[in-house]
């Protein structure tokens, strides 16, 4: 960076380069995501990863700043999925808002389903190991209900 001081998307916040670098997404994660969408033998330059890292981090800061404004106005301290959806809409990113709404709805359905499994089997559990095995078996039975939930059987 040519200038050590610059402004981010959040209002009235002055950042230095060292603080900014702490707020960037991990470069390894950015590179892994980028590799998923390019042909298998493709190479991605360090500069391309760094550029994508900065853009994605700035985008997240921009959207999160809008969501934080909504929370401040409503005197809340925690940003939730609905705040992010509202931020997308307020910023004119309606296509992201619709996708996020679907994701949040599906996530909540899966969370409720997992809680009901836990409540229904809680009386039968004798140990943490039993809880984990029941959890894993419940996931296998309901893979169509919550396809985005990973199983834990490979860890045991």
C-alpha positions, 0 to 999 in steps of 0.5 A: 500500500502506498498510503499507510492510512486509509478509510474503510467502509465503516463510518468514521473509522481510521485504520492503519495498515497493521490493523487492516491486515488483521481484518483481512480474510485468511489468504489460505481460505481465499486461495482455497475458495478460488481454486474450487472455481478454476480448472484443476491444473490452473495456477493462481498468482499471489497478487490475484489472491491478495487482490481477492482477499482485499476485495472480499474483506472490504465487501464484508466490511461494507455490508457489515457496516450497514447491518451494524448501523441498523443494530445501532438504530434499534439499540442492539449489539448483535448482528444477525442474519436478518440484519445482513439481509436488510443490509444487502437490500439497503445497498441495492444487492437484492440478489444477495439478499434473496439468497441470504434469506433462503440460507438463513431460513434453511439454517434455522430449519436445520437448527430447529431440527437438530434441537428436536433430535437432541431433546427427543434423545436427551433422556436416553443418553448415558455419556458424551460418546453416546450423544455423539453417536446418536447425533451422527446416526440422526444426521445419516437418517435425515441427510435430505432434511439438512444436507449442509450439515457435516457428519462427525463419524469420520472423527471417531 
